[in-house]
Amino acid sequence: MQVKKVSQAAAQFARSGDGAPTSVDDLVGRKYIKEADKKDPWGNELTLEPYDSPDQPVRVCSFGADGKSGGDDDLCDPEKQ
């Protein structure tokens, strides 16, 4: 799914030495993902949030069909520990 693909792109971005991306637009602008990859299947833009891991500096989340954080339909990578 989009979330995993964008999560992998965010990790690659961070490994490039530019720090963590702050938005999916950072990933599009640097050509890590395509414009179409920044939205989930419901047309909502994926979000990035800080994540405390050297290998994965951000979590990528889709808030599902309702587009709201905190529902059962949220999907994030990596998942919360």
MOMO-V924427 format. One record per helix or strand of 3 or more residues. SS is the DSSP state (H for helix, E for strand). FROM is the first residue (numbers start at 1). TO is the last residue. Records with the same first field share a line. If there is no record, write none. Layout:
SS = FROM-TO + FROM-TO
This chain:
H = 2-18 + 24-29 + 35-38
E = 47-50 + 58-62 + 75-77
